[in-house]
Amino acid sequence: MEYTFLNKKTKKIKTYEMKISEYDDFVKKHPNLERYHDAPPNIAGSRGGEHLDAKTDNTWKEVLAKIGEQNPRSPLADKYRKNKSVKEVKTNQIIEKHVKKAQNKLVQRTN
């Protein structure tokens, strides 16, 4: 298995290959190295949730839709909630527009 470490002194990142059983001894022998996580672990079959819906049954989707109804501006609501009124859709568009304007102003101020 590969492990990535950050050298605390040199600030360089290096990958080492070792067995899981060797990991603890390696860490004890190299106190100047710190485990470095540059990306989330790759879980087999996981592709950011897009593939997950194909395997999810309708009962669970209904539960997610109910949660989305209680939290209307959450990403969960965007994905699973079905009954949005025209007013809600327009309100969300206006909110997104103003958030983008505010972000652009902040970027301009920092430059």
Secondary structure by P-SEA (a helix, b strand, c coil): cbbbbbcccccbbbbbbbcccaaaaaaaaccccccccccccccccccccccccccccaaaaaaaaaaaaacccccccccccccccaaaaaaaaaaaaaaaaaaaaaaaaac
